[in-house]
Amino acid sequence: MPNRLFAKRLEPRYLAAMDPRGFPTTLPEFQRVFPSDAACAAYLEKLRWPGGFACPKCGAVGEPYRFPKRSSVVLRCRGCQANVSLTAGTVMQASHMPLSMWFWGAYLVTTQTPGQSALQFQRQLGISRYETAFQTLHKLRAGMVRPDRDTIGGQYPVEIDETLVGGRTRGEGRGVHHKATVVGAVEVRRRREGKDRAVEGRRGHAEEKRGKRAVYAGRLRLRHVPSRSAEDLTAFVKENVAKGAVVRTDGWQGYDGLAKLGYDHKTVVLEGDPEKTDAHLPMIHLVFSNLKTWLLGTHHGVSQQHLQAYLNEYVFRFNRRFYPMTAFNSVLGLVVRAVPPTYEELYSGKWVHPSA
Ligand SMILES: [Zn+2]
C-alpha cells in the first residue's frame, strides 16, 4: 500500500488565493489559481492547517501521505495511519462531485450579482443531471443564511424605508395581488482617502477609476414583515440598527417611536414629493430598486413563503461584495471549521469587516 502513497509538497502557486487580497475576482484569475482538483485540495488543506498537517486522531504533526489522483481529498497520517478527509464538515462532505466543480459553483453563486437559477447553474458547470445542480446550489445557499447577529450603523448613518414587492406570484391568477412588505436598513458610508477598507480592495480602485461618488452603501439588512405598522418596523430597527445611530426615514408614523428608543432620528416631511424622498433616502431606494429587478429578472418573482430566503441571499452577496474570499469560504462551509488562531490569521487585520 505505501508504494501507492507519496509525500508531495504543496505548490506555492495554489496558495496564492489564501491571501484575501489576492483572491480571484475574475474568471481567468480563478482558473489560474484553481486549475485542478489538486489545487482545490491544497487550498482546503492550507485553510485547515496553515502551519502544516496535524492529525486530528493522534495529534502527530508533519507531512502526511498523499494519494495520487482520485483520492486527493484524503490524507493519511504517518503516525497512526488514519485517513483524514479534507471535506469533512464542509458542504462538500461525501460528495462525488469533483472539488473543482464545487469551487466553480461557489465562485459563481458568490460573484454573480444576479445569482443563479438551477438550470443556468447546471448548464454553466456542465452538470449532467438537473437534480445534482439543484441540490448543489441549495447546499451552497445554505452557507448564505448565516444570521447576522450584530447591528449596523454604529459608525455610519442608516437609511431606513419599507417597500412592497411581488404582486402576482407564479400560479396565481390575474387580479390576485399579494404584495409583501419588506423593510430595509442600509449604512451610508463616506469614502475617506486611504482610510476605508473597501477602497483598498481592487474593486474599490476600479470604482475610483470610473469616477465614483463620495458615499457608498455599507452593510444592509432586509426583512419581510407582516405590515408597516409601528410595531413591526420598530422591532426590525431595534434588532438590526445600533442604538444611538443616526437613522433617516420618511415621515411615516410607523417610525415615530425611534427617537424615544434612543436613535438620532432624522425625518423628512415629504408632502408627496418623490424627489424629496429620493434626496433623503437615495441609498435604500437604490437597494429596493435593484432587489426588485433581481427578484423578477432572475427568479421571475418569488412566493411570500420563500421571500425571506431570497432576501437573505441578496443581503449576503451585498454585504460581502468587497470580500469575495469570505463569501466563497462561507458557502463552501469552510469558515466554521477553521481553527481559531488560523481564523484570526486569515481574517484579521484591516481587510475583513467584522460582520463578514
Ligand atoms: Zn494520526
Residues whose N, C-alpha, C, O or C-beta is under 5 A from the ligand:
A	BS01	ZN	C55 K57 C58 G59 A60 C77 G79 C80 Q81 A82
